Amino acid sequence: MVIVEGVPAYLYLDEEYIAHHLGRRQRGYGRGGRQQIERDHAHIQTGVRHGYTLGSPIGMLIENRDWVNWQEAMAVDRIRPGHADLPGAMKYGFHDVRNSLERASARETAARVAAGAVAMKLLEEFGIKLHSHVLSIGRVKANPPDQGAIDWDAVEESPVHCADSDVADQMMAEVDAAREAGDTVGGVVEVIAEGVPIGLGSHVHWDRKIDAKISQALMSINAVKAVSIGEGWDLLDRWGSEFQDVIEPWQRKTNRAGGTEGGMTSGTPLVARFVIKPIATLHNPLPSVDLDTGEPVQAHFERSDVCQAPPAGVIGEAMMALVLADAFMEKFGGDSIPETKRNFEGYQATVGPRLRYS
Ligand SMILES: Cc1cc2nc3c(=O)[nH]c(=O)nc-3n(C[C@H](O)[C@H](O)[C@H](O)COP(=O)(O)O)c2cc1C
């Protein structure tokens, strides 16, 4: 069950829109058998009437058909390094790691994508669009066009969700090589929100800084190990004059800071990158111990992805959308879309025409 609170009334919301994003999460080169089990669908249970939100919490139900497989047998005691197995078993006193491993599974990100789709729908009402693309898989790096020139339809078609069609085959070969070796690969993913108004977030509350909130949200995705706002990872070898986005009479020609300054959105697209580690479940398992006996064993293996970078972008979009929708409603408020629009348009009339990003 997914519950989304804080959505104003009169937002048009249908299950197909949410299903579209759930479907995007299930695709991608390198995914394993889990995705063959079912096509995710979020059944709207509450908060929507005749296609429009009511302002009350929106409840959505996503079935998990795999659940029946794990009810009795299939106990796991050969803990996997890099998963939630060992700390989960110790923390809760479990002897069957199944209890932790299923709950820590990225299966839960289906719920995030459903909630994120609601947030995206709200943001779209105000001209904000989110995208993502894969920057690298294993040792293969993309050389994507400038952000404004990316063909997002082509990215959607790409099996590796990559904006550089020249390296897509190499990325797939990297996934194949890892699979053949019984191994896994990770990658780097970029998430972009376009059309974000200036001034979301806060420079006066540490816990409302928009860059901090986005980092936390992206870092919370299973297997994410590093987050960068804009070109943050590249700035170590740059001087100040090479990094800041110069302000010309009401426009910026660069967006190295990734759309935030002082914890607030700056009016340029929001850009965040994250590293997703290679998956911990290896066909060629790593050394570990038996949870009950403490004897050395090979870690447990079961059906698993080889690379999860392509779907991780879709989850990243959802997480960024949730943070942005929150910050947006905090600034503009309102109980219905028309009321929020009045507030938004009143603010944009004072700042909007003065800002451009080219
Ligand atoms: C989209 C997605 C799919 C994943 N698929 C798998 C998988 O098939 N097998 C696996 O062992 N881990 C998979 N993971 C990673 C684990 O969920 C994650 O490593 C685990 O929860 C431990 O968390 P940590 O790596 O953040 O410490 C996936 C992660 C994501 C984002």
The ligand as an SDF file (V2000), in Angstrom:
LIG
                    3D

 31 33  0  0  0  0  0  0  0  0999 V2000
   16.4630   -1.1300   -9.2330 C   0  0  0  0  0  0  0  0  0  0  0  0
   17.2850   -1.9350   -8.2940 C   0  0  0  0  0  0  0  0  0  0  0  0
   17.3590   -3.3120   -8.4530 C   0  0  0  0  0  0  0  0  0  0  0  0
   18.1260   -4.0930   -7.6000 C   0  0  0  0  0  0  0  0  0  0  0  0
   18.1940   -5.4330   -7.8230 N   0  0  0  0  0  0  0  0  0  0  0  0
   18.9530   -6.2030   -7.0090 C   0  0  0  0  0  0  0  0  0  0  0  0
   19.0550   -7.6100   -7.2340 C   0  0  0  0  0  0  0  0  0  0  0  0
   18.4630   -8.1650   -8.1560 O   0  0  0  0  0  0  0  0  0  0  0  0
   19.8530   -8.3190   -6.3970 N   0  0  0  0  0  0  0  0  0  0  0  0
   20.5470   -7.7450   -5.3660 C   0  0  0  0  0  0  0  0  0  0  0  0
   21.2380   -8.4240   -4.6470 O   0  0  0  0  0  0  0  0  0  0  0  0
   20.4750   -6.4190   -5.1400 N   0  0  0  0  0  0  0  0  0  0  0  0
   19.6970   -5.6400   -5.9350 C   0  0  0  0  0  0  0  0  0  0  0  0
   19.6180   -4.2780   -5.6980 N   0  0  0  0  0  0  0  0  0  0  0  0
   20.3930   -3.6960   -4.6170 C   0  0  0  0  0  0  0  0  0  0  0  0
   19.9030   -4.0310   -3.2260 C   0  0  0  0  0  0  0  0  0  0  0  0
   18.5360   -3.7310   -3.0700 O   0  0  0  0  0  0  0  0  0  0  0  0
   20.7570   -3.2830   -2.1880 C   0  0  0  0  0  0  0  0  0  0  0  0
   22.1000   -3.5110   -2.4520 O   0  0  0  0  0  0  0  0  0  0  0  0
   20.4540   -3.7310   -0.7920 C   0  0  0  0  0  0  0  0  0  0  0  0
   19.1980   -3.2200   -0.4170 O   0  0  0  0  0  0  0  0  0  0  0  0
   21.5080   -3.3120    0.2320 C   0  0  0  0  0  0  0  0  0  0  0  0
   21.5470   -1.9260    0.3550 O   0  0  0  0  0  0  0  0  0  0  0  0
   22.8690   -1.0650    0.1140 P   0  0  0  0  0  0  0  0  0  0  0  0
   23.5140   -1.6220   -1.0940 O   0  0  0  0  0  0  0  0  0  0  0  0
   22.3560    0.3240   -0.0930 O   0  0  0  0  0  0  0  0  0  0  0  0
   23.7260   -1.1920    1.3370 O   0  0  0  0  0  0  0  0  0  0  0  0
   18.8550   -3.4740   -6.5450 C   0  0  0  0  0  0  0  0  0  0  0  0
   18.7820   -2.0880   -6.3650 C   0  0  0  0  0  0  0  0  0  0  0  0
   18.0190   -1.3160   -7.2420 C   0  0  0  0  0  0  0  0  0  0  0  0
   17.9650    0.1770   -7.0550 C   0  0  0  0  0  0  0  0  0  0  0  0
  1  2  1  0
  2  3  1  0
  2 30  2  0
  3  4  2  0
  4  5  1  0
  4 28  1  0
  5  6  2  0
  6  7  1  0
  6 13  1  0
  7  8  2  0
  7  9  1  0
  9 10  1  0
 10 11  2  0
 10 12  1  0
 12 13  2  0
 13 14  1  0
 14 15  1  0
 14 28  1  0
 15 16  1  0
 16 17  1  0
 16 18  1  0
 18 19  1  0
 18 20  1  0
 20 21  1  0
 20 22  1  0
 22 23  1  0
 23 24  1  0
 24 25  2  0
 24 26  1  0
 24 27  1  0
 28 29  2  0
 29 30  1  0
 30 31  1  0
M  END
$$$$
